[in-house]
Amino acid sequence: MFLAAREDWEIHQFDVTGAYLKGDLEEEIYMEVPKGVDLRGKKGVVWKLEKLIYGLKQAGCQWKKKLDSMMVDLGFKKSASDDSLYILHDSKDRLQMVVLAYFDYTIPAGPNLN
């Protein structure tokens, strides 16, 4: 964020609520039914997950894939030197905004973030 300080850009910070729940499952995952759920005598029942849940090893990776896709769709390019940095240029190739995304913490910076 040295660039933002040097250029006197606005900097904000926000958390993406439930980020690890926003990715898409690419495989079939089953889980044991949590204790306390009434199965009415059924044994050996498992649930097939339709969405990510916290605690899955895949959750962070799937969120990152989803974020990459969304940022590219918005016109950002990924930095070649930092996997968590996205850069947006205008039609005249002037730098408009940078976004640093680390896990679910996001820091956009630019000359005018309105």
C-alpha positions in Angstrom: 0.0 0.0 0.0 3.1 2.2 -0.4 1.6 3.3 -3.7 -1.6 4.5 -2.0 0.3 6.5 0.5 2.6 8.0 -2.2 -0.4 8.9 -4.4 -2.6 10.1 -1.5 -5.3 7.5 -2.4 -8.3 6.6 -0.4 -7.9 3.3 1.4 -10.7 1.2 3.0 -10.9 -2.2 4.6 -13.8 -4.6 4.8 -14.4 -8.2 5.7 -16.3 -10.5 3.4 -18.9 -12.0 5.7 -19.2 -15.7 5.3 -16.5 -15.8 2.6 -15.6 -19.4 3.1 -19.3 -20.3 2.5 -19.4 -18.6 -0.9 -17.3 -21.0 -2.9 -18.7 -23.8 -5.0 -18.2 -27.5 -4.3 -16.4 -29.3 -7.1 -16.8 -32.7 -5.7 -19.2 -34.8 -3.7 -18.7 -34.5 0.0 -20.6 -36.4 2.7 -20.7 -35.8 6.4 -21.9 -37.6 9.4 -25.2 -36.3 10.8 -24.4 -34.0 13.8 -25.2 -35.4 17.3 -28.6 -34.2 18.5 -30.3 -34.5 15.1 -33.3 -36.8 15.5 -33.0 -39.6 12.8 -35.9 -41.6 14.2 -34.2 -44.9 14.4 -32.2 -44.6 11.1 -28.5 -45.6 11.5 -25.6 -45.0 9.2 -27.2 -42.0 7.6 -24.9 -39.3 6.1 -25.7 -35.9 4.6 -24.5 -34.9 1.1 -23.2 -31.3 1.2 -24.7 -29.0 -1.4 -22.6 -26.0 -0.2 -19.4 -25.3 1.6 -19.4 -25.3 5.4 -16.8 -23.9 7.8 -14.1 -26.4 8.6 -13.9 -28.0 5.2 -10.3 -28.2 3.9 -11.6 -27.1 0.5 -13.4 -24.0 1.7 -10.4 -21.5 1.5 -9.3 -22.7 -1.9 -12.9 -22.6 -3.3 -13.4 -19.1 -1.9 -10.2 -18.0 -3.7 -11.3 -19.4 -7.0 -14.7 -17.7 -6.7 -13.0 -14.4 -5.8 -10.6 -14.6 -8.7 -13.5 -15.2 -11.1 -15.5 -12.3 -9.7 -12.6 -9.9 -9.9 -11.7 -10.8 -13.5 -15.4 -10.4 -14.4 -15.3 -6.9 -13.0 -12.3 -6.0 -15.2 -9.4 -6.5 -12.7 -6.2 -8.3 -13.6 -4.3 -10.4 -11.1 -0.8 -9.3 -10.2 1.9 -11.5 -11.6 4.0 -11.0 -8.4 1.3 -11.2 -5.7 -1.6 -13.7 -5.9 -3.7 -11.6 -3.5 -3.4 -8.3 -5.5 -5.9 -7.3 -8.2 -5.3 -4.2 -10.4 -7.9 -2.2 -12.4 -6.9 0.1 -15.3 -9.2 2.4 -17.2 -9.6 2.4 -21.0 -6.5 4.7 -21.3 -4.5 2.2 -19.3 -4.3 4.5 -16.2 -4.2 2.8 -12.9 -7.7 3.2 -11.3 -7.8 0.9 -8.3 -5.9 -1.9 -6.5 -7.5 -4.4 -4.3 -5.6 -6.6 -1.8 -7.6 -9.6 -0.7 -6.1 -11.7 2.1 -8.5 -14.5 3.2 -11.7 -12.7 3.9 -10.1 -9.3 4.5 -10.2 -6.9 1.6 -8.4 -3.6 1.1 -9.4 -1.5 -1.9 -7.3 1.6 -2.7 -7.6 4.2 -5.4 -7.8 7.9 -6.2 -11.6 8.0 -5.9 -13.5 5.0 -4.4 -16.9 6.5 -4.9 
